[in-house]
C-alpha cells in the first residue's frame, strides 16, 4: 500500500478531478539535499589526494625543483580548491543546483492512517502500488527512503578547523622532515579518511538498495544498469554537471570557458566519474533515523534533456493511474469529517472512480 496525504478538502477534490498529483521543486524540500552535501565531501577528498599525489610525483622525479616553492604553490592551490568546494564550485555543487531548479518530487508513505509528522495530512489517498509514471522528458525515481544512523553521518563530516594547515605544521616541526615527507604523510591521512568515507557511503547505499528490493514491482531498481532510461538520465545529468562545473570553475579562476570538444574529452577521459554522479543522485533518497516513523516513499522526477530547463514552474502536475486508488481515509481528528466525506464521495461518482471507498 502506498499512501499520499493532503491537508484539506479543496486539494483532495482537485486531485480527484484532475487525476494528477502536484510535485514541487526538489529545492523546496529542505532535507532532500542534506546527504548530497555530505557525499560531496568524498569527492573533495578524492580531489585532494589526486592533487597531492601528482605534486609528490613531480617533487620526486624532477631534478633541481625548488621543493619549498613548489610545495607552497601546491598547498595554496589545495586551499583554493577547498574554498571552492565550500562555495559549491564542484560537481556536487552543480548537481545540487540542477536538482533544486529542474527536478521535482512529492512524498508518499507505506503506513496507512499515520495522520502525523511531516508527511501527514487530514486526508489519505491509498494506492495499491506506485500510481505514477514519468512524464515526457523525465525519468522517475520511486523509492523508499533509507533511514541511516546519525553516527554514520557524523563520520562523513570533515573537520571544521583548518586541519590541513595544522597537520602539515606538525609534520614540518620534525627536524628531518622534507617537503616530500610532509606531502606523503598528509596523503596517507587523506587516504584513511577516504576509506572511512567510502565504507560509510557504500553501507548507506547498500541499505537503500536492500530496502527497495522487497517490492520491486513498486520501486525503481537502484543499480545503474537495470533500465535504459536510468542510464540515459544519469549520462545526461553527468554530462550537464561536468560542463556546468568546468565552466564555473574556469570563470572563477579567470580562464576561458571550455569548448564543446573539451567537455567531450573530459567525459571520455574520466568515464569512472559517472559512478560518483549516480552515488550522489541516490543520496536524495536518504534521511536521518530520527524521521524513521514517517516510512517515506519519494517520487523524484529527473530531467532527461535541457529543453525542460526553460520552464519556471515551481510545481509540476503528474498524472496518476486512477485504477490503483483503492481507498480515501479521513483523519479521526478531522473537524469536518462528515462534510468532507460527503464531498469526496460525490467527487468519486462525478469523476467515475470505481471501487473506491471513503472512510
MIDORO-240288 format. One record per residue (C-alpha): residue in three letters; z, y, x. Coordinates in nm, 4 decimals. Each point is the difference from the previous one (the first is absolute). Layout:
+-----+----------+----------+----------+
| res |       up |    north |     east |
+-----+----------+----------+----------+
| ALA |        Z |        Y |        X |
...
+-----+----------+----------+----------+
END
This chain:
+-----+----------+----------+----------+
| res |       up |    north |     east |
+-----+----------+----------+----------+
| UNK |   0.0000 |   0.0000 |   0.0000 |
| UNK |  -0.0999 |   0.3453 |   0.1308 |
| UNK |   0.1771 |   0.2973 |  -0.1606 |
| UNK |  -0.1049 |   0.3648 |  -0.0021 |
| UNK |   0.2554 |   0.2582 |  -0.1183 |
| UNK |  -0.0649 |   0.3346 |  -0.1615 |
| UNK |   0.2514 |   0.2593 |  -0.1119 |
| UNK |  -0.1137 |   0.1327 |  -0.3390 |
| UNK |  -0.1964 |  -0.0825 |  -0.3129 |
| UNK |  -0.2849 |   0.2431 |   0.0754 |
| UNK |  -0.0734 |  -0.1673 |   0.3322 |
| UNK |   0.0241 |  -0.3432 |  -0.1582 |
| UNK |  -0.2347 |   0.0966 |  -0.2842 |
| UNK |  -0.2477 |   0.1411 |   0.2520 |
| UNK |   0.0059 |  -0.3260 |   0.1964 |
| UNK |  -0.0796 |  -0.1978 |  -0.3149 |
| UNK |  -0.2785 |   0.2306 |  -0.1163 |
| UNK |  -0.1727 |   0.0377 |   0.3382 |
| UNK |   0.0733 |  -0.3526 |   0.1253 |
| UNK |   0.0634 |   0.1670 |   0.3350 |
| UNK |   0.2940 |   0.0512 |   0.2345 |
| UNK |   0.0309 |   0.3171 |   0.2058 |
| UNK |   0.0288 |  -0.0408 |   0.3767 |
| UNK |   0.1249 |   0.2937 |   0.2073 |
| UNK |  -0.0673 |   0.0908 |   0.3595 |
| UNK |   0.1866 |  -0.2083 |   0.2566 |
| UNK |   0.1248 |   0.3279 |   0.1475 |
| UNK |   0.1939 |   0.0667 |  -0.3221 |
| UNK |   0.2114 |  -0.3129 |   0.0544 |
| UNK |   0.2693 |   0.1006 |   0.2462 |
| UNK |   0.0818 |  -0.3474 |   0.1310 |
| UNK |  -0.3534 |  -0.1419 |   0.0253 |
| UNK |  -0.0688 |   0.1184 |   0.3556 |
| UNK |   0.3447 |  -0.0438 |   0.1547 |
| UNK |  -0.0863 |  -0.3255 |   0.1735 |
| UNK |  -0.3387 |   0.1299 |   0.1106 |
| UNK |   0.1821 |   0.2655 |   0.2007 |
| UNK |   0.2183 |  -0.2663 |   0.1613 |
| UNK |  -0.2891 |  -0.2366 |   0.0715 |
| UNK |  -0.1782 |   0.2897 |   0.1699 |
| UNK |   0.2697 |   0.0050 |   0.2657 |
| UNK |  -0.1294 |  -0.3402 |   0.1088 |
| UNK |  -0.3405 |   0.1511 |   0.0786 |
| UNK |   0.1623 |   0.2904 |   0.1858 |
| UNK |   0.1759 |  -0.2476 |   0.2263 |
| UNK |  -0.3282 |  -0.1877 |   0.0539 |
| UNK |  -0.1669 |   0.3269 |   0.1025 |
| UNK |   0.2766 |   0.0828 |   0.2468 |
| UNK |  -0.0163 |  -0.3448 |   0.1608 |
| UNK |  -0.3785 |   0.0248 |   0.0407 |
| UNK |   0.0289 |   0.3530 |   0.1442 |
| UNK |   0.2664 |  -0.0910 |   0.2537 |
| UNK |  -0.1635 |  -0.3310 |   0.0999 |
| UNK |  -0.3257 |   0.1794 |   0.0769 |
| UNK |   0.1904 |   0.2623 |   0.1996 |
| UNK |   0.1920 |  -0.2663 |   0.1934 |
| UNK |  -0.3235 |  -0.1830 |   0.0821 |
| UNK |  -0.1549 |   0.3193 |   0.1390 |
| UNK |   0.3118 |   0.0821 |   0.2014 |
| UNK |  -0.0061 |  -0.3432 |   0.1615 |
| UNK |  -0.3754 |  -0.0179 |   0.0638 |
| UNK |  -0.1000 |   0.3582 |   0.0907 |
| UNK |   0.0376 |   0.0895 |   0.3689 |
| UNK |   0.1422 |   0.3422 |   0.0894 |
| UNK |   0.0975 |   0.0746 |  -0.3605 |
| UNK |   0.2703 |   0.2638 |  -0.0368 |
| UNK |   0.2447 |  -0.2213 |  -0.1908 |
| UNK |   0.2372 |   0.2789 |  -0.0965 |
| UNK |  -0.2751 |   0.2194 |  -0.1421 |
| UNK |  -0.1666 |  -0.2918 |  -0.1781 |
| UNK |   0.3317 |  -0.1208 |  -0.1406 |
| UNK |   0.0781 |   0.3490 |  -0.1325 |
| UNK |  -0.3424 |   0.0237 |  -0.1656 |
| UNK |   0.0423 |  -0.3435 |  -0.1611 |
| UNK |   0.3509 |   0.0803 |  -0.1199 |
| UNK |  -0.1076 |   0.3304 |  -0.1583 |
| UNK |  -0.2967 |  -0.1718 |  -0.1699 |
| UNK |   0.2360 |  -0.2601 |  -0.1464 |
| UNK |   0.2349 |   0.2705 |  -0.1249 |
| UNK |  -0.2903 |   0.1794 |  -0.1703 |
| UNK |  -0.1060 |  -0.3271 |  -0.1598 |
| UNK |   0.3533 |  -0.0474 |  -0.1291 |
| UNK |  -0.0046 |   0.3451 |  -0.1593 |
| UNK |  -0.3406 |  -0.0765 |  -0.1522 |
| UNK |   0.1364 |  -0.3173 |  -0.1616 |
| UNK |   0.2982 |   0.1884 |  -0.1357 |
| UNK |  -0.2410 |   0.2523 |  -0.1563 |
| UNK |  -0.2150 |  -0.2692 |  -0.1605 |
| UNK |  -0.2883 |   0.0192 |   0.2487 |
| UNK |  -0.0546 |  -0.3765 |   0.0186 |
| UNK |  -0.1824 |  -0.2804 |  -0.1760 |
| UNK |   0.3079 |  -0.0477 |  -0.2166 |
| UNK |   0.0101 |   0.3711 |  -0.0747 |
| UNK |  -0.3658 |  -0.0018 |  -0.1044 |
| UNK |   0.0629 |  -0.3054 |  -0.2179 |
| UNK |   0.3000 |   0.1680 |  -0.1641 |
| UNK |  -0.2127 |   0.3041 |  -0.0804 |
| UNK |  -0.2732 |  -0.2130 |  -0.1556 |
| UNK |   0.2462 |  -0.2007 |  -0.2082 |
| UNK |   0.1787 |   0.3135 |  -0.1215 |
| UNK |  -0.3167 |   0.1708 |  -0.1198 |
| UNK |  -0.2498 |  -0.2716 |  -0.0822 |
| UNK |   0.1939 |  -0.3092 |  -0.1110 |
| UNK |   0.1830 |  -0.0610 |  -0.3275 |
| UNK |   0.2786 |  -0.2251 |  -0.1223 |
| UNK |   0.2245 |  -0.0937 |  -0.2873 |
| UNK |   0.2969 |  -0.2339 |  -0.0315 |
| UNK |   0.0779 |  -0.3082 |  -0.2036 |
| UNK |   0.2966 |  -0.2342 |   0.0025 |
| UNK |   0.0424 |  -0.3754 |  -0.0172 |
| UNK |   0.3170 |   0.0369 |  -0.2057 |
| UNK |  -0.0294 |   0.0552 |  -0.3747 |
| UNK |   0.2487 |   0.2259 |  -0.1741 |
| UNK |   0.1293 |   0.1721 |   0.3164 |
| UNK |   0.0363 |   0.3416 |  -0.1621 |
| UNK |   0.1613 |   0.1674 |   0.3008 |
| UNK |  -0.0734 |   0.1081 |   0.3522 |
| UNK |  -0.3003 |   0.1788 |   0.1456 |
| UNK |  -0.2504 |  -0.2298 |  -0.1731 |
| UNK |   0.1744 |   0.0231 |  -0.3370 |
| UNK |  -0.1010 |   0.1698 |  -0.3218 |
| UNK |   0.0633 |  -0.0204 |  -0.3718 |
| UNK |  -0.3039 |  -0.2194 |  -0.0758 |
| UNK |  -0.1144 |  -0.3149 |   0.1811 |
| UNK |  -0.3545 |  -0.1394 |  -0.0174 |
| UNK |   0.0091 |  -0.3700 |   0.0868 |
| UNK |  -0.3233 |  -0.1544 |   0.1352 |
| UNK |  -0.0452 |  -0.3707 |   0.0641 |
| UNK |  -0.1431 |   0.0750 |   0.3482 |
| UNK |  -0.1734 |   0.2782 |   0.1920 |
| UNK |  -0.1974 |   0.1937 |  -0.2641 |
| UNK |  -0.1800 |   0.2340 |   0.2439 |
| UNK |  -0.3315 |  -0.0142 |   0.1814 |
| UNK |  -0.1204 |   0.2510 |   0.2568 |
| UNK |  -0.2296 |   0.2731 |  -0.1255 |
| UNK |  -0.3343 |   0.0556 |   0.1748 |
| UNK |   0.0414 |   0.1083 |   0.3618 |
| UNK |   0.3608 |  -0.1165 |   0.0333 |
| UNK |   0.1757 |  -0.3159 |   0.1139 |
| UNK |   0.3188 |  -0.1003 |  -0.1843 |
| UNK |   0.3112 |  -0.1297 |   0.1706 |
| UNK |   0.2252 |  -0.1514 |  -0.2669 |
| UNK |   0.3082 |  -0.1439 |   0.1620 |
| UNK |   0.3709 |  -0.0533 |  -0.0139 |
| UNK |   0.1976 |   0.2406 |   0.2143 |
| UNK |   0.1817 |  -0.1674 |   0.2873 |
| UNK |   0.3604 |   0.1149 |   0.0394 |
| UNK |   0.1175 |  -0.0101 |   0.3584 |
| UNK |   0.3397 |   0.0268 |   0.1650 |
| UNK |   0.0765 |   0.3597 |   0.0993 |
| UNK |   0.1228 |  -0.1285 |   0.3368 |
| UNK |  -0.3590 |  -0.0966 |   0.0781 |
| UNK |  -0.1082 |   0.3545 |  -0.0739 |
| UNK |   0.2586 |   0.1407 |   0.2378 |
| UNK |  -0.1346 |  -0.2243 |   0.2736 |
| UNK |  -0.3390 |   0.1652 |  -0.0466 |
| UNK |   0.1367 |   0.3495 |   0.0533 |
| UNK |  -0.0784 |   0.1601 |   0.3334 |
| UNK |   0.2748 |   0.1865 |   0.1824 |
| UNK |   0.0413 |   0.3536 |  -0.1273 |
| UNK |   0.0846 |   0.1401 |   0.3431 |
| UNK |  -0.2389 |   0.0487 |   0.2893 |
| UNK |   0.0407 |  -0.3570 |   0.1157 |
| UNK |  -0.3055 |   0.0108 |   0.2239 |
| UNK |   0.1416 |   0.2844 |   0.2082 |
| UNK |   0.3519 |  -0.1455 |   0.0155 |
| UNK |  -0.1193 |  -0.3441 |   0.1026 |
| UNK |  -0.2373 |   0.1239 |   0.2684 |
| UNK |   0.2626 |   0.2365 |   0.1384 |
| UNK |   0.2467 |  -0.2874 |   0.0326 |
| UNK |  -0.2530 |  -0.2120 |   0.1908 |
| UNK |  -0.0996 |   0.2939 |   0.2197 |
| UNK |   0.3619 |   0.0374 |   0.1147 |
| UNK |  -0.0235 |  -0.3317 |   0.1810 |
| UNK |  -0.0526 |   0.0914 |   0.3641 |
| UNK |  -0.2849 |  -0.2409 |   0.0672 |
| UNK |  -0.1831 |   0.0414 |  -0.3326 |
| UNK |  -0.3647 |   0.1030 |   0.0282 |
| UNK |  -0.2043 |   0.1614 |  -0.2772 |
| UNK |  -0.1717 |  -0.3369 |  -0.0496 |
| UNK |   0.3440 |  -0.1639 |  -0.0349 |
| UNK |   0.0962 |   0.2506 |  -0.2707 |
| UNK |  -0.3158 |  -0.0702 |  -0.2009 |
| UNK |   0.0337 |  -0.3767 |   0.0403 |
| UNK |   0.3621 |   0.0084 |  -0.1208 |
| UNK |  -0.0902 |   0.2099 |  -0.3039 |
| UNK |  -0.2929 |  -0.2267 |  -0.0868 |
| UNK |   0.2375 |  -0.2967 |   0.0042 |
| UNK |   0.2376 |   0.1844 |  -0.2348 |
| UNK |  -0.2842 |   0.0919 |  -0.2366 |
| UNK |  -0.1312 |  -0.3562 |  -0.0071 |
| UNK |   0.3410 |  -0.1294 |  -0.1072 |
| UNK |   0.0138 |   0.2649 |  -0.2707 |
| UNK |  -0.3565 |  -0.0874 |  -0.1032 |
| UNK |   0.0892 |  -0.3681 |  -0.0309 |
| UNK |   0.2974 |   0.0839 |  -0.2222 |
| UNK |  -0.2162 |   0.2254 |  -0.2200 |
| UNK |  -0.2723 |  -0.2650 |  -0.0256 |
| UNK |   0.2446 |  -0.2750 |  -0.0950 |
| UNK |   0.1584 |   0.2107 |  -0.2742 |
| UNK |  -0.3327 |   0.1087 |  -0.1482 |
| UNK |  -0.1437 |  -0.3510 |   0.0023 |
| UNK |   0.3179 |  -0.1257 |  -0.1651 |
| UNK |  -0.0314 |   0.2664 |  -0.2723 |
| UNK |  -0.3685 |  -0.0786 |  -0.0602 |
| UNK |   0.0657 |  -0.3742 |  -0.0079 |
| UNK |   0.2608 |   0.0636 |  -0.2698 |
| UNK |  -0.2477 |   0.2141 |  -0.1945 |
| UNK |  -0.2672 |  -0.2708 |   0.0098 |
| UNK |   0.2488 |  -0.2706 |  -0.0995 |
| UNK |   0.1285 |   0.2051 |  -0.2950 |
| UNK |  -0.3525 |   0.0264 |  -0.1384 |
| UNK |  -0.1183 |  -0.3546 |   0.0714 |
| UNK |   0.1806 |  -0.1646 |  -0.2945 |
| UNK |  -0.2174 |   0.1671 |  -0.2654 |
| UNK |  -0.3376 |   0.0332 |   0.1674 |
| UNK |  -0.1799 |   0.0354 |  -0.3332 |
| UNK |   0.1815 |   0.3303 |  -0.0589 |
| UNK |   0.0332 |   0.1440 |   0.3496 |
| UNK |  -0.2501 |   0.1081 |   0.2629 |
| UNK |  -0.0295 |  -0.2236 |   0.3086 |
| UNK |   0.1491 |   0.1943 |   0.2894 |
| UNK |  -0.1781 |  -0.1570 |   0.2943 |
| UNK |  -0.2978 |   0.2010 |   0.1199 |
| UNK |  -0.2743 |  -0.2574 |  -0.0514 |
| UNK |   0.0553 |  -0.1382 |  -0.3525 |
| UNK |  -0.2199 |   0.2437 |  -0.1883 |
| UNK |  -0.3194 |   0.1749 |   0.1100 |
| UNK |   0.1048 |   0.3115 |  -0.1949 |
| UNK |   0.3235 |   0.0167 |   0.1987 |
| UNK |  -0.1851 |  -0.0361 |   0.3299 |
| UNK |  -0.2470 |   0.2722 |  -0.1018 |
| UNK |   0.2812 |   0.2328 |  -0.1086 |
| UNK |   0.2021 |  -0.0469 |   0.3196 |
| UNK |  -0.3142 |   0.0508 |   0.2102 |
| UNK |  -0.0811 |   0.3218 |  -0.1844 |
| UNK |   0.3555 |   0.1363 |   0.0209 |
| UNK |   0.0295 |  -0.0936 |   0.3663 |
| UNK |  -0.3283 |   0.1730 |   0.0856 |
| UNK |   0.1053 |   0.3087 |  -0.1929 |
| UNK |   0.3420 |   0.0368 |   0.1624 |
| UNK |  -0.1377 |  -0.0611 |   0.3516 |
| UNK |  -0.2497 |   0.2832 |  -0.0581 |
| UNK |   0.2633 |   0.2265 |  -0.1559 |
| UNK |   0.2578 |  -0.0620 |   0.2738 |
| UNK |  -0.2498 |   0.0377 |   0.2851 |
| UNK |  -0.1339 |   0.3246 |  -0.1462 |
| UNK |   0.3497 |   0.1403 |  -0.0568 |
| UNK |   0.1218 |  -0.1028 |   0.3459 |
| UNK |  -0.2962 |   0.1604 |   0.1741 |
| UNK |   0.0423 |   0.3226 |  -0.1924 |
| UNK |   0.3696 |   0.0052 |   0.0875 |
| UNK |  -0.0858 |  -0.0395 |   0.3696 |
| UNK |  -0.2896 |   0.2487 |   0.0031 |
| UNK |  -0.2787 |  -0.2571 |   0.0250 |
| UNK |  -0.3265 |  -0.0356 |  -0.1898 |
| UNK |   0.0140 |  -0.2138 |  -0.3169 |
| UNK |  -0.1367 |  -0.3536 |   0.0455 |
| UNK |  -0.3571 |  -0.0837 |  -0.0930 |
| UNK |  -0.0886 |  -0.2805 |  -0.2425 |
| UNK |  -0.1173 |  -0.2062 |   0.2972 |
| UNK |   0.3327 |   0.0476 |   0.1796 |
| UNK |   0.1891 |  -0.1159 |  -0.3089 |
| UNK |  -0.2173 |  -0.3121 |  -0.0219 |
| UNK |   0.0681 |  -0.0717 |   0.3667 |
| UNK |   0.3750 |   0.0405 |  -0.0458 |
| UNK |  -0.0040 |  -0.2432 |  -0.2935 |
| UNK |  -0.2174 |  -0.2482 |   0.1909 |
| UNK |   0.2115 |   0.0140 |   0.3151 |
| UNK |   0.3322 |  -0.0427 |  -0.1833 |
| UNK |  -0.0552 |  -0.2656 |  -0.2715 |
| UNK |   0.3659 |  -0.1050 |   0.0123 |
| UNK |   0.1103 |   0.3424 |  -0.1310 |
| UNK |  -0.1025 |  -0.0990 |  -0.3530 |
| UNK |   0.2912 |  -0.2455 |  -0.0088 |
| UNK |   0.2410 |   0.2906 |   0.0529 |
| UNK |  -0.1591 |   0.1824 |  -0.2942 |
| UNK |   0.0419 |  -0.3058 |  -0.2237 |
| UNK |   0.3651 |  -0.0281 |   0.1051 |
| UNK |   0.0523 |   0.3665 |  -0.0875 |
| UNK |  -0.1748 |  -0.0280 |  -0.3381 |
| UNK |   0.2305 |  -0.2814 |  -0.1066 |
| UNK |   0.3034 |   0.2107 |   0.0861 |
| UNK |  -0.0410 |   0.1786 |  -0.3371 |
| UNK |   0.1241 |  -0.3263 |  -0.1563 |
| UNK |   0.3358 |   0.0018 |   0.1835 |
| UNK |   0.3298 |   0.1542 |  -0.1153 |
| UNK |   0.3648 |  -0.0066 |   0.0972 |
| UNK |   0.2336 |  -0.2678 |  -0.1300 |
| UNK |   0.2030 |   0.2595 |  -0.1907 |
| UNK |  -0.2756 |   0.0137 |  -0.2650 |
| UNK |  -0.0351 |  -0.3777 |  -0.0381 |
| UNK |   0.1223 |   0.0034 |  -0.3626 |
| UNK |  -0.3211 |   0.1800 |  -0.1018 |
| UNK |  -0.2134 |  -0.3129 |   0.0662 |
| UNK |  -0.2896 |   0.2391 |   0.0452 |
| UNK |  -0.3666 |  -0.0945 |  -0.0011 |
| UNK |  -0.2392 |   0.2668 |   0.1279 |
| UNK |  -0.3591 |   0.0607 |  -0.0999 |
| UNK |  -0.1671 |   0.1990 |   0.2788 |
| UNK |  -0.3611 |   0.1199 |  -0.0207 |
| UNK |  -0.1575 |   0.0428 |   0.3443 |
| UNK |  -0.3299 |   0.1917 |   0.0393 |
| UNK |  -0.3087 |  -0.1788 |   0.1276 |
| UNK |  -0.2225 |   0.3018 |   0.0689 |
| UNK |   0.0230 |   0.3730 |   0.0753 |
| UNK |  -0.1650 |   0.0986 |  -0.3292 |
| UNK |   0.3380 |  -0.0557 |  -0.1639 |
| UNK |   0.1607 |   0.2596 |   0.2287 |
| UNK |  -0.1587 |   0.2901 |  -0.1861 |
| UNK |   0.2014 |  -0.0448 |  -0.3167 |
| UNK |   0.3172 |   0.2066 |  -0.0273 |
| UNK |   0.1617 |  -0.2107 |  -0.2694 |
| UNK |   0.3749 |  -0.0438 |   0.0262 |
| UNK |  -0.0221 |  -0.2874 |  -0.2484 |
| UNK |  -0.2577 |  -0.2725 |  -0.0410 |
| UNK |  -0.0311 |  -0.1997 |  -0.3270 |
| UNK |  -0.0605 |  -0.3718 |   0.0488 |
| UNK |  -0.0980 |  -0.2323 |  -0.2852 |
| UNK |   0.2150 |  -0.3056 |  -0.0664 |
| UNK |  -0.0955 |  -0.3267 |  -0.1685 |
| UNK |   0.1384 |   0.0352 |  -0.3521 |
| UNK |   0.0044 |  -0.3766 |  -0.0581 |
| UNK |   0.2673 |  -0.0341 |   0.2686 |
| UNK |   0.2485 |   0.2198 |  -0.1888 |
| UNK |   0.2498 |  -0.2314 |  -0.1709 |
| UNK |   0.2959 |   0.2106 |  -0.1099 |
| UNK |   0.1395 |   0.3544 |  -0.0124 |
| UNK |   0.3772 |   0.0256 |   0.0331 |
| UNK |   0.2125 |   0.3027 |  -0.0824 |
| UNK |   0.3214 |   0.0697 |   0.1842 |
| UNK |   0.3079 |  -0.0972 |  -0.2063 |
| UNK |   0.1334 |   0.3472 |   0.0816 |
| UNK |  -0.3091 |   0.1782 |  -0.1278 |
| UNK |   0.1074 |   0.2887 |  -0.2248 |
| UNK |  -0.3185 |  -0.0184 |  -0.2142 |
| UNK |  -0.0335 |  -0.3767 |  -0.0026 |
| UNK |  -0.1005 |  -0.0524 |  -0.3651 |
| UNK |  -0.2399 |   0.2948 |  -0.0069 |
| UNK |  -0.1698 |  -0.0968 |   0.3272 |
| UNK |  -0.0262 |  -0.3661 |  -0.1024 |
| UNK |  -0.1887 |   0.0987 |  -0.3165 |
| UNK |  -0.2371 |   0.2291 |   0.1932 |
| UNK |  -0.0744 |  -0.2654 |   0.2592 |
| UNK |  -0.0719 |  -0.2621 |  -0.2663 |
| UNK |  -0.2415 |   0.2420 |  -0.1727 |
| UNK |  -0.1725 |   0.0698 |   0.3332 |
| UNK |  -0.0426 |  -0.3723 |   0.0654 |
| UNK |  -0.1719 |  -0.0447 |  -0.3352 |
| UNK |  -0.2130 |   0.3148 |   0.0359 |
| UNK |  -0.1279 |  -0.0967 |   0.3438 |
| UNK |  -0.0471 |  -0.3696 |  -0.0881 |
| UNK |   0.2487 |  -0.1703 |   0.2267 |
| UNK |   0.0438 |  -0.3657 |  -0.0938 |
| UNK |   0.3159 |  -0.2078 |   0.0388 |
| UNK |   0.2124 |   0.2846 |   0.1382 |
| UNK |   0.3492 |   0.0547 |  -0.1412 |
| UNK |   0.2420 |   0.2907 |   0.0266 |
| UNK |   0.3663 |  -0.0817 |   0.0481 |
+-----+----------+----------+----------+
END
